[in-house]
């Protein structure tokens, strides 16, 4: 997990909620996956498709843009 406790707490709560939903529909949820471009917070696999969920704390527009670049590189 991330060394930032606020982000880790948010990731954990989101994962717990999503895990229940994803399993009910027959999908799988994976955490902290190495994508080759960095680590992705959550990956939902459903019917052969991958859905990336990346959580970030808001630290301004520049950090947001870095997060968008990270996710779009996958």
Long-range contacts (C-beta under 8 A, 24 or more apart in sequence): 1-32, 4-57, 6-57, 7-55, 7-56, 7-57, 10-55, 10-57, 11-41, 11-42, 11-55, 14-42, 14-53, 14-55, 15-42, 18-42, 18-44, 18-53, 22-46, 35-74, 37-70, 37-73, 37-74, 38-70, 38-73, 40-71, 40-74
